[in-house]
Amino acid sequence: LRREIARRAAELAERLPPARWVPVENLHLTLSFLGATDEARIPGLVAAVRSAFAGRGCLELEAAGGGTFPPGRPARIAWVGIRSGPELDALQREVAAAARGELALEPERRPFHAHVTLARPRHPWDRRASEELVAAFAGSLAEPFTVEDGVLYRSDLGPGGAVYHAVERFPL
């Protein structure tokens, strides 16, 4: 799946306006973005998120379709969609609630849209560029895949983009 995403993204990168494309090894599905978090709060966060994962079965997901955010406006984020059953939405709600409760975060106002970020345009893309991305990622990208665990990542931002470090794994 990663190879297929990388292949399609490389072809697009040659034709579309400049963007920072996410390296293939950094592709991931975010259930809850936490922002800067005090190191002292991490143990409580790990315990809260572990309880959200507890007793859940593995997830069957499929990468299919592409698009941009914000919808209907010049694109700031390019993504590939993730199809799933209601289990992913339920897990996302519980993980986000656990994180909010532990870290006293404000609730996310936008609805969850399962996706993997592909690129961040240097300047917002126009409709033509967005439509080209949608066409390049139309349909299923590969066979459905099984997700057996979730990961709490720490990201360190640098000039080359984010570097991710696994803090804890949560089996399904």
TORTORVO-848499 format. One record per residue (C-alpha): residue number from 0; residue in three letters; z, y, x. Coordinates in steps of 0.001 Angstrom, whole numbers, always signed. Example, Ala and Ser with C-alpha at 12.3 -4.5 7.8 and 13.67 -1.06 7.14 Angstrom:
<nodes>
<node n="0" res="ALA" up="+7800" north="-4500" east="+12300"/>
<node n="1" res="SER" up="+7140" north="-1060" east="+13670"/>
</nodes>
This chain:
<nodes>
<node n="0" res="LEU" up="+0" north="+0" east="+0"/>
<node n="1" res="ARG" up="+904" north="+2433" east="+2780"/>
<node n="2" res="ARG" up="-2379" north="+1666" east="+4555"/>
<node n="3" res="GLU" up="-4351" north="+2321" east="+1373"/>
<node n="4" res="ILE" up="-2552" north="+5606" east="+751"/>
<node n="5" res="ALA" up="-3111" north="+6622" east="+4386"/>
<node n="6" res="ARG" up="-6823" north="+5729" east="+4187"/>
<node n="7" res="ARG" up="-7405" north="+7798" east="+1066"/>
<node n="8" res="ALA" up="-5287" north="+10687" east="+2359"/>
<node n="9" res="ALA" up="-7189" north="+10780" east="+5667"/>
<node n="10" res="GLU" up="-10513" north="+11034" east="+3834"/>
<node n="11" res="LEU" up="-9160" north="+13859" east="+1675"/>
<node n="12" res="ALA" up="-7582" north="+15736" east="+4572"/>
<node n="13" res="GLU" up="-11058" north="+16240" east="+6029"/>
<node n="14" res="ARG" up="-12388" north="+17816" east="+2805"/>
<node n="15" res="LEU" up="-9459" north="+19666" east="+1249"/>
<node n="16" res="PRO" up="-7880" north="+22956" east="+2317"/>
<node n="17" res="PRO" up="-5214" north="+22622" east="+5028"/>
<node n="18" res="ALA" up="-2001" north="+20854" east="+4122"/>
<node n="19" res="ARG" up="+934" north="+19165" east="+5824"/>
<node n="20" res="TRP" up="+310" north="+15510" east="+5029"/>
<node n="21" res="VAL" up="+3362" north="+13264" east="+4962"/>
<node n="22" res="PRO" up="+3190" north="+10654" east="+7750"/>
<node n="23" res="VAL" up="+2718" north="+7185" east="+6293"/>
<node n="24" res="GLU" up="+6084" north="+5993" east="+7657"/>
<node n="25" res="ASN" up="+7834" north="+8795" east="+5695"/>
<node n="26" res="LEU" up="+6362" north="+7975" east="+2279"/>
<node n="27" res="HIS" up="+9163" north="+7339" east="-201"/>
<node n="28" res="LEU" up="+10173" north="+7623" east="-3850"/>
<node n="29" res="THR" up="+13036" north="+10090" east="-4341"/>
<node n="30" res="LEU" up="+15529" north="+9330" east="-7091"/>
<node n="31" res="SER" up="+17713" north="+12371" east="-6425"/>
<node n="32" res="PHE" up="+17328" north="+15171" east="-3892"/>
<node n="33" res="LEU" up="+20729" north="+16319" east="-2677"/>
<node n="34" res="GLY" up="+20051" north="+19140" east="-233"/>
<node n="35" res="ALA" up="+22574" north="+20060" east="+2441"/>
<node n="36" res="THR" up="+25634" north="+17823" east="+2101"/>
<node n="37" res="ASP" up="+28958" north="+18131" east="+3904"/>
<node n="38" res="GLU" up="+29409" north="+15092" east="+6175"/>
<node n="39" res="ALA" up="+32953" north="+14590" east="+4832"/>
<node n="40" res="ARG" up="+31527" north="+13959" east="+1337"/>
<node n="41" res="ILE" up="+29204" north="+11127" east="+2443"/>
<node n="42" res="PRO" up="+31688" north="+8209" east="+2006"/>
<node n="43" res="GLY" up="+32391" north="+9220" east="-1602"/>
<node n="44" res="LEU" up="+28679" north="+9709" east="-2237"/>
<node n="45" res="VAL" up="+27908" north="+6249" east="-839"/>
<node n="46" res="ALA" up="+30538" north="+4669" east="-3097"/>
<node n="47" res="ALA" up="+29242" north="+6512" east="-6170"/>
<node n="48" res="VAL" up="+25604" north="+5605" east="-5515"/>
<node n="49" res="ARG" up="+26547" north="+1990" east="-4724"/>
<node n="50" res="SER" up="+28096" north="+1708" east="-8183"/>
<node n="51" res="ALA" up="+24859" north="+3043" east="-9756"/>
<node n="52" res="PHE" up="+22901" north="+238" east="-8034"/>
<node n="53" res="ALA" up="+25461" north="-2490" east="-8741"/>
<node n="54" res="GLY" up="+24357" north="-5327" east="-11004"/>
<node n="55" res="ARG" up="+20744" north="-4193" east="-11303"/>
<node n="56" res="GLY" up="+17796" north="-6471" east="-10720"/>
<node n="57" res="CYS" up="+14861" north="-5769" east="-8423"/>
<node n="58" res="LEU" up="+12275" north="-3305" east="-9710"/>
<node n="59" res="GLU" up="+8569" north="-3967" east="-10181"/>
<node n="60" res="LEU" up="+6592" north="-822" east="-9411"/>
<node n="61" res="GLU" up="+2946" north="+96" east="-9033"/>
<node n="62" res="ALA" up="+1357" north="+3034" east="-7212"/>
<node n="63" res="ALA" up="-1335" north="+4472" east="-9467"/>
<node n="64" res="GLY" up="-2916" north="+7851" east="-10035"/>
<node n="65" res="GLY" up="-2449" north="+11106" east="-8238"/>
<node n="66" res="GLY" up="-1741" north="+14682" east="-9143"/>
<node n="67" res="THR" up="-219" north="+17965" east="-8121"/>
<node n="68" res="PHE" up="+2818" north="+20080" east="-8914"/>
<node n="69" res="PRO" up="+3257" north="+22399" east="-10622"/>
<node n="70" res="PRO" up="+1075" north="+21094" east="-13440"/>
<node n="71" res="GLY" up="-1739" north="+23392" east="-14520"/>
<node n="72" res="ARG" up="-1111" north="+25906" east="-11729"/>
<node n="73" res="PRO" up="-2173" north="+26245" east="-8079"/>
<node n="74" res="ALA" up="-912" north="+23111" east="-6323"/>
<node n="75" res="ARG" up="+2068" north="+23259" east="-3975"/>
<node n="76" res="ILE" up="+2699" north="+19495" east="-3839"/>
<node n="77" res="ALA" up="+196" north="+16611" east="-3909"/>
<node n="78" res="TRP" up="+1505" north="+13216" east="-5016"/>
<node n="79" res="VAL" up="+667" north="+9650" east="-5940"/>
<node n="80" res="GLY" up="+2258" north="+8338" east="-9130"/>
<node n="81" res="ILE" up="+4583" north="+5375" east="-9528"/>
<node n="82" res="ARG" up="+4336" north="+3265" east="-12674"/>
<node n="83" res="SER" up="+7455" north="+1441" east="-13730"/>
<node n="84" res="GLY" up="+9391" north="+125" east="-16653"/>
<node n="85" res="PRO" up="+12462" north="+1784" east="-18160"/>
<node n="86" res="GLU" up="+14650" north="+239" east="-15438"/>
<node n="87" res="LEU" up="+13557" north="+2828" east="-12860"/>
<node n="88" res="ASP" up="+14271" north="+5734" east="-15197"/>
<node n="89" res="ALA" up="+17718" north="+4300" east="-15986"/>
<node n="90" res="LEU" up="+18492" north="+3822" east="-12281"/>
<node n="91" res="GLN" up="+17324" north="+7353" east="-11480"/>
<node n="92" res="ARG" up="+19555" north="+8833" east="-14196"/>
<node n="93" res="GLU" up="+22582" north="+6914" east="-12921"/>
<node n="94" res="VAL" up="+21955" north="+7772" east="-9264"/>
<node n="95" res="ALA" up="+21468" north="+11450" east="-10089"/>
<node n="96" res="ALA" up="+24608" north="+11486" east="-12244"/>
<node n="97" res="ALA" up="+26626" north="+9755" east="-9504"/>
<node n="98" res="ALA" up="+25439" north="+12273" east="-6912"/>
<node n="99" res="ARG" up="+26078" north="+15244" east="-9217"/>
<node n="100" res="GLY" up="+29563" north="+13996" east="-10012"/>
<node n="101" res="GLU" up="+30500" north="+13331" east="-6404"/>
<node n="102" res="LEU" up="+28950" north="+16484" east="-4927"/>
<node n="103" res="ALA" up="+29417" north="+18857" east="-7899"/>
<node n="104" res="LEU" up="+25669" north="+19558" east="-8058"/>
<node n="105" res="GLU" up="+23893" north="+21352" east="-10875"/>
<node n="106" res="PRO" up="+21794" north="+19021" east="-13044"/>
<node n="107" res="GLU" up="+18060" north="+18938" east="-12301"/>
<node n="108" res="ARG" up="+16307" north="+20780" east="-15116"/>
<node n="109" res="ARG" up="+12877" north="+19225" east="-14602"/>
<node n="110" res="PRO" up="+12284" north="+15758" east="-16039"/>
<node n="111" res="PHE" up="+12038" north="+12882" east="-13562"/>
<node n="112" res="HIS" up="+8452" north="+12045" east="-12655"/>
<node n="113" res="ALA" up="+8275" north="+8973" east="-10406"/>
<node n="114" res="HIS" up="+6010" north="+9912" east="-7509"/>
<node n="115" res="VAL" up="+5559" north="+9786" east="-3753"/>
<node n="116" res="THR" up="+4817" north="+13142" east="-2117"/>
<node n="117" res="LEU" up="+1583" north="+13021" east="-109"/>
<node n="118" res="ALA" up="+1078" north="+16582" east="+1067"/>
<node n="119" res="ARG" up="+2272" north="+20161" east="+888"/>
<node n="120" res="PRO" up="-678" north="+22557" east="+942"/>
<node n="121" res="ARG" up="-300" north="+25406" east="+3457"/>
<node n="122" res="HIS" up="-1582" north="+27718" east="+701"/>
<node n="123" res="PRO" up="-1643" north="+26578" east="-2929"/>
<node n="124" res="TRP" up="-4728" north="+24541" east="-3715"/>
<node n="125" res="ASP" up="-7095" north="+25659" east="-6420"/>
<node n="126" res="ARG" up="-8193" north="+23523" east="-9354"/>
<node n="127" res="ARG" up="-11148" north="+22026" east="-7455"/>
<node n="128" res="ALA" up="-8919" north="+20704" east="-4662"/>
<node n="129" res="SER" up="-6414" north="+19307" east="-7171"/>
<node n="130" res="GLU" up="-9174" north="+17597" east="-9135"/>
<node n="131" res="GLU" up="-10553" north="+16054" east="-5943"/>
<node n="132" res="LEU" up="-7119" north="+14610" east="-5140"/>
<node n="133" res="VAL" up="-6768" north="+13232" east="-8680"/>
<node n="134" res="ALA" up="-10191" north="+11572" east="-8406"/>
<node n="135" res="ALA" up="-9385" north="+10051" east="-5001"/>
<node n="136" res="PHE" up="-6198" north="+8435" east="-6300"/>
<node n="137" res="ALA" up="-7432" north="+7382" east="-9751"/>
<node n="138" res="GLY" up="-6336" north="+3959" east="-10942"/>
<node n="139" res="SER" up="-4129" north="+1438" east="-9228"/>
<node n="140" res="LEU" up="-3871" north="+1698" east="-5437"/>
<node n="141" res="ALA" up="-2713" north="-1868" east="-4800"/>
<node n="142" res="GLU" up="-988" north="-4806" east="-6449"/>
<node n="143" res="PRO" up="+2415" north="-4087" east="-7999"/>
<node n="144" res="PHE" up="+5278" north="-4423" east="-5547"/>
<node n="145" res="THR" up="+8935" north="-5388" east="-5732"/>
<node n="146" res="VAL" up="+11706" north="-3021" east="-4709"/>
<node n="147" res="GLU" up="+14767" north="-4898" east="-3493"/>
<node n="148" res="ASP" up="+16963" north="-2004" east="-2410"/>
<node n="149" res="GLY" up="+17455" north="+1745" east="-2337"/>
<node n="150" res="VAL" up="+18328" north="+3854" east="+675"/>
<node n="151" res="LEU" up="+20390" north="+6985" east="+1112"/>
<node n="152" res="TYR" up="+18564" north="+9022" east="+3746"/>
<node n="153" res="ARG" up="+19630" north="+11954" east="+5847"/>
<node n="154" res="SER" up="+16684" north="+14146" east="+6721"/>
<node n="155" res="ASP" up="+16551" north="+16366" east="+9761"/>
<node n="156" res="LEU" up="+13962" north="+19098" east="+9441"/>
<node n="157" res="GLY" up="+11930" north="+20101" east="+12464"/>
<node n="158" res="PRO" up="+8635" north="+21760" east="+13319"/>
<node n="159" res="GLY" up="+6786" north="+18453" east="+12846"/>
<node n="160" res="GLY" up="+8345" north="+17811" east="+9434"/>
<node n="161" res="ALA" up="+11314" north="+15737" east="+8335"/>
<node n="162" res="VAL" up="+12751" north="+12861" east="+10331"/>
<node n="163" res="TYR" up="+14593" north="+10377" east="+8110"/>
<node n="164" res="HIS" up="+17670" north="+8367" east="+9084"/>
<node n="165" res="ALA" up="+19016" north="+5627" east="+6820"/>
<node n="166" res="VAL" up="+22694" north="+6273" east="+6034"/>
<node n="167" res="GLU" up="+23240" north="+3330" east="+3678"/>
<node n="168" res="ARG" up="+21230" north="+643" east="+1855"/>
<node n="169" res="PHE" up="+21971" north="-389" east="-1709"/>
<node n="170" res="PRO" up="+20694" north="-3849" east="-2689"/>
<node n="171" res="LEU" up="+19319" north="-4495" east="-6145"/>
</nodes>
